[in-house]
């Protein structure tokens, strides 16, 4: 695990999405008040359209914002994804570690925040970051070979992706919105003919309910789809649930990682993962909580080791790995 002590940040760029699922002026005022309390400099960037968060993050990393050494994404998983994209596309004009990412959760699922801090209140975590009492780490990312997109949390085809479409019409907020959408989608979901290959070895081929690759252990802020995932081991974890598992059971099975004890569940890990749909129909897939256009029948994800500097909890549950797999090869293709 890559952990090192860093001096407290001095100047932050706060990138806030005013349309995020649980965003309001009270939350943003609270963020800015913590900077004032800590005596830190802060530059606020409010997004207005898609792409603004990525542009602001890239500018901060390229030092077009003065001496920024911290980027705070205030929003949901989609906002975090944009910020990560901007950070990884930046070309800094001087040597040095550059700014690291912190997250304030203001979306529907907030899996990115959960990944870094567990269930800790965001005010406590941000205070620790500003005081230098948190851990600064470099996390692995994934890259979608077909599009070049960077993936922070993970990518998923099947029922989890389709639930994002349904969630648009659910009149709730926060995690309750996605929970309702996931349940409704699973009730009506038809498995698709698919194949998942990990480092050249077929993990699963046949009827597929979902194929999740990452990245983060949680999706939708509450479903532990990849409970064995570590975030800095240089590997992508993969979970496939096949058509022998009734889709309506999937939300409850994945809530606490209990699906790993069920027949029809396949788990692996590796450096290159290919997810395919075999009937000629485009995949329904998402990454980082954003539903993607249905144009591809094949998605290739490649690991980008230690690609993103982040602030997270020293003892957060998500960073407390039970074992180390750094440098390990494919942990293979048998059902678990």
C-alpha positions in Angstrom: 0.0 0.0 0.0 1.4 3.4 -1.0 1.2 5.7 1.9 3.4 8.7 2.8 3.3 11.6 5.2 2.6 15.0 3.5 2.6 18.5 4.8 -0.8 20.1 5.1 -2.1 21.7 1.9 -1.9 25.5 1.7 -4.1 26.4 -1.3 -7.1 24.5 -2.5 -9.2 24.6 -5.6 -12.8 23.6 -4.7 -14.8 22.4 -7.7 -18.5 22.3 -6.9 -21.3 21.0 -9.0 -24.5 22.9 -8.0 -26.8 20.3 -9.7 -25.4 17.3 -7.8 -28.0 15.1 -6.1 -27.7 16.4 -2.5 -25.9 19.7 -3.1 -27.2 23.0 -1.5 -25.8 26.3 -0.4 -25.6 25.2 3.2 -23.2 22.3 2.3 -21.0 24.5 0.2 -20.9 27.3 2.8 -19.9 24.6 5.3 -17.0 23.6 3.1 -15.7 27.1 2.7 -16.1 27.8 6.4 -13.7 24.9 7.2 -11.1 26.5 5.0 -11.6 29.8 6.8 -11.4 28.1 10.1 -8.1 26.4 9.1 -6.7 29.7 7.7 -6.3 28.1 4.2 -6.5 29.8 0.9 -9.2 28.6 -1.4 -10.4 29.2 -4.9 -14.0 28.2 -5.7 -15.0 27.0 -9.2 -18.7 26.3 -9.7 -19.5 24.1 -12.7 -22.1 25.1 -15.2 -22.0 22.4 -17.8 -20.4 19.0 -18.6 -16.7 19.4 -18.9 -16.3 22.4 -16.5 -15.0 20.2 -13.6 -12.4 18.5 -15.8 -11.2 21.8 -17.1 -10.9 23.3 -13.7 -9.0 20.3 -12.3 -6.6 20.3 -15.3 -6.0 24.0 -14.8 -5.2 23.5 -11.1 -2.8 20.7 -11.9 -1.1 22.8 -14.6 -0.6 25.5 -12.0 -2.8 28.0 -13.7 -4.5 28.4 -10.4 -1.9 29.9 -8.0 0.1 27.2 -6.2 -2.8 24.8 -5.7 -1.8 21.7 -3.8 -5.3 20.4 -3.1 -8.3 19.8 -5.3 -11.7 19.2 -3.5 -14.5 17.8 -5.6 -17.9 18.7 -4.1 -20.5 16.6 -5.9 -21.4 13.1 -6.7 -19.5 10.3 -8.4 -20.0 11.9 -11.8 -18.3 15.1 -10.6 -15.5 13.1 -9.1 -15.0 11.3 -12.4 -14.7 14.5 -14.3 -12.2 15.9 -11.8 -10.1 12.7 -12.0 -10.2 13.0 -15.8 -8.9 16.5 -15.7 -6.2 15.7 -13.2 -4.9 12.8 -15.3 -4.9 14.8 -18.5 -2.9 17.6 -17.0 0.6 18.4 -18.1 2.2 20.3 -15.2 4.6 23.1 -16.1 7.0 22.3 -13.3 8.3 19.2 -11.3 6.7 18.1 -8.1 3.9 15.9 -6.8 1.1 18.3 -7.8 -2.3 18.6 -6.0 -4.0 15.6 -4.5 -7.8 14.9 -4.6 -10.2 15.2 -1.7 -13.9 14.5 -2.0 -16.9 16.1 -0.3 -20.0 13.9 -1.0 -23.0 15.7 -2.5 -24.4 13.1 -4.9 -26.7 10.1 -5.1 -24.4 7.2 -4.3 -21.2 8.9 -3.2 -19.2 5.7 -3.7 -16.0 7.7 -4.3 -16.2 9.3 -0.9 -17.0 5.9 0.7 -14.0 4.4 -1.0 -11.7 6.9 0.6 -13.2 7.5 4.0 -15.9 4.8 4.7 -18.9 6.3 6.5 -17.0 9.1 8.3 -18.7 12.5 8.3 -17.2 14.7 5.6 -16.6 17.6 7.9 -14.3 15.4 10.0 -12.4 14.1 7.0 -11.9 17.5 5.4 -10.6 18.9 8.7 -8.1 16.1 8.8 -7.0 16.8 5.3 -6.5 20.5 6.0 -4.5 19.7 9.1 -2.3 17.1 7.4 -3.8 14.4 9.7 -5.0 12.2 6.8 -3.0 9.9 4.5 -2.0 10.9 1.0 -1.8 7.9 -1.3 -1.6 7.1 -5.0 -4.5 5.0 -6.2 -4.8 2.8 -9.3 -7.2 3.8 -12.1 -8.5 2.0 -15.1 -8.5 3.2 -18.7 -11.2 2.3 -21.3 -9.1 1.4 -24.3 -11.9 2.1 -26.8 -12.5 5.6 -25.6 -9.5 6.7 -23.6 -11.7 7.5 -20.6 -10.1 7.1 -17.1 -12.1 5.1 -14.5 -11.9 5.9 -10.8 -14.6 3.7 -9.1 -15.2 1.1 -11.7 -17.2 0.1 -14.8 -20.2 -2.2 -15.0 -22.4 -3.7 -17.6 -25.9 -5.1 -17.1 -28.3 -4.5 -14.3 -26.3 -1.9 -12.4 -25.8 0.2 -15.5 -29.4 -0.1 -16.5 -30.5 1.1 -13.0 -28.9 4.5 -13.7 -31.3 5.0 -16.5 -34.3 4.1 -14.3 -32.9 6.4 -11.5 -33.6 9.5 -13.6 -37.3 9.1 -13.0 -37.2 8.1 -9.3 -38.5 11.0 -7.2 -36.1 10.4 -4.3 -32.6 11.7 -3.5 -29.3 10.3 -2.1 -28.8 6.5 -1.8 -32.6 5.9 -1.5 -32.9 7.0 -5.2 -30.5 4.4 -6.5 -31.8 1.7 -4.2 -35.3 2.1 -5.6 -34.0 2.1 -9.2 -31.8 -0.9 -8.6 -34.7 -2.9 -7.2 -37.1 -1.9 -10.0 -34.5 -2.6 -12.7 -33.6 -6.0 -11.3 -37.3 -7.1 -11.3 -37.6 -6.5 -15.0 -34.0 -7.3 -16.1 -33.3 -9.9 -18.8 -29.7 -11.3 -18.8 -27.6 -10.8 -21.9 -25.2 -13.2 -23.7 -21.8 -12.1 -22.6 -18.1 -13.0 -22.1 -15.6 -11.6 -19.7 -11.8 -12.2 -20.2 -9.1 -11.4 -17.7 -5.5 -11.3 -18.9 -6.4 -13.5 -21.8 -8.3 -16.1 -19.7 -12.1 -16.5 -20.0 -13.6 -15.8 -16.5 -17.2 -16.3 -17.7 -19.2 -16.9 -20.9 -22.9 -17.1 -21.1 -26.0 -15.4 -19.7 -24.9 -12.4 -17.7 -26.7 -10.2 -15.2 -23.8 -7.9 -14.5 -20.0 -7.7 -15.0 -18.3 -5.2 -12.7 -14.7 -4.1 -13.0 -12.8 -1.8 -10.6 -11.8 -0.1 -8.6 -14.1 0.7 -5.7 -15.7 -2.0 -3.5 -19.1 -0.3 -3.5 -21.5 0.8 -6.2 -24.5 3.0 -5.6 -22.9 3.9 -2.2 -24.2 0.7 -0.6 -23.6 -2.4 -2.7 -20.4 -4.3 -2.0 -20.0 -5.7 -5.5 -16.1 -6.0 -5.3 -15.6 -6.7 -1.6 -12.0 -8.0 -2.1 -10.8 -5.0 -4.1 -7.7 -3.1 -3.0 -7.0 0.3 -4.5 -3.3 0.4 -4.9 -2.2 -3.2 -5.8 -1.8 -2.7 -9.5 -4.8 -5.0 -10.4 -8.4 -4.7 -11.4 -11.0 -6.8 -9.6 -13.8 -8.4 -11.6 -17.2 -9.8 -10.5 -19.6 -11.5 -12.9 -23.1 -12.7 -11.9 -24.6 -15.1 -14.4 -28.1 -15.9 -15.5 -28.5 -18.7 -12.9 -28.9 -16.0 -10.3 -32.4 -14.4 -10.5 -31.8 -10.7 -11.1 -34.3 -9.6 -8.3 -32.0 -11.3 -5.7 -28.9 -9.3 -6.8 -29.5 -6.1 -4.8 -29.8 -7.9 -1.5 -27.0 -10.4 -2.3 -24.5 -7.6 -3.1 -25.5 -5.3 -0.3 -23.0 -6.9 2.1 -20.9 -9.0 -0.3 -22.9 -12.1 0.3 -23.0 -12.9 -3.4 -19.5 -14.3 -3.2 -20.8 -17.4 -1.5 -23.4 -18.1 -4.2 -23.4 -20.3 -7.3 -23.3 -18.4 -10.5 -20.9 -15.7 -9.2 -17.4 -15.5 -10.7 -14.6 -13.4 -9.2 -11.1 -12.7 -10.6 -8.4 -10.0 -10.9 -5.9 -9.0 -13.4 -4.4 -6.1 -15.4 -6.5 -6.2 -18.5 -10.2 -7.1 -18.6 -12.5 -7.4 -21.7 -16.3 -7.3 -21.3 -18.3 -8.3 -24.4 -21.9 -8.7 -25.5 -22.1 -11.6 -28.0 -25.4 -11.1 -29.8 -24.5 -8.0 -31.8 -26.4 -5.6 -29.5 -24.4 -2.7 -27.9 -23.5 -3.1 -24.2 -25.4 -1.1 -21.6 -22.6 0.0 -19.4 -21.5 2.8 -17.1 -18.3 3.9 -15.4 -18.1 6.1 -12.3 -21.8 6.4 -12.0 -22.3 7.8 -15.6 -24.3 5.8 -18.1 -22.4 5.6 -21.4 -23.9 5.9 -24.9 -24.9 2.4 -26.3 -22.4 2.3 -29.1 -19.9 -0.5 -28.2 -20.3 -4.3 -27.9 -16.8 -4.7 -26.3 -15.2 -2.8 -23.5 -11.5 -3.2 -22.6 -10.2 -1.9 -19.3 -6.5 -1.7 -18.5 -5.0 -0.8 -15.1 -3.1 2.4 -14.6 -1.1 1.7 -11.4 -0.6 4.5 -8.9 -2.1 7.1 -11.3 -4.0 9.3 -8.9 -2.8 11.2 -5.7 -5.7 11.3 -3.1 -6.3 12.1 0.5 -8.0 9.4 2.6 -8.4 8.2 6.1 -5.4 6.6 7.8 -7.7 4.0 9.3 -10.7 4.1 7.0 -12.3 0.7 6.6 -11.8 0.9 2.8 -8.1 1.2 3.2 -7.8 -1.5 5.9 -6.8 -4.4 3.6 -6.9 -7.8 5.2 -4.0 -8.9 3.1 -1.6 -7.6 0.4 -1.7 -8.6 -3.2 0.8 -6.1 -4.6 2.6 -7.6 -7.6 0.3 -10.7 -7.7 -0.8 -12.2 -11.0 -4.3 -13.2 -12.0 -6.4 -14.7 -9.2 -8.4 -16.8 -11.4 -11.5 -17.9 -12.9 -13.3 -20.3 -10.7 -16.7 -19.5 -9.1 -16.4 -18.5 -5.5 
